[in-house]
Amino acid sequence: MFSLIRLSKGRAGHPPKPKTIPDPSLIYGQVVKQREGKRVVKVEKRLLLGPMATSMKTISTSLLERQNGQVALTQSLSGA
């Protein structure tokens, strides 16, 4: 998914740090939720990386929210 490419020379005595370049097919988006109190009033989707023709329907956080919920549940059951 990511490529490491050495583009620059390192400092004297140090090897160059590899630069991380994302795969061109990667689509990276952000979901911003605006809240009033505890209620979600507005949901805005932003395309951060990828082709401009990308449908905003493909940007979703449901998998991450489920994973975060599972982690929270596991921690609460273990007493951590």
Sequence and secondary structure as in RCSB ss.txt:
>XXXX:A:sequence
MFSLIRLSKGRAGHPPKPKTIPDPSLIYGQVVKQREGKRVVKVEKRLLLGPMATSMKTISTSLLERQNGQVALTQ
SLSGA
>XXXX:A:secstr
 EEEE  S   TTS    EEEE TT  EEEEEEEEETTEEEEEEEEEEES TT  GGG   HHHHHHHHHHHHHH
HHHT 
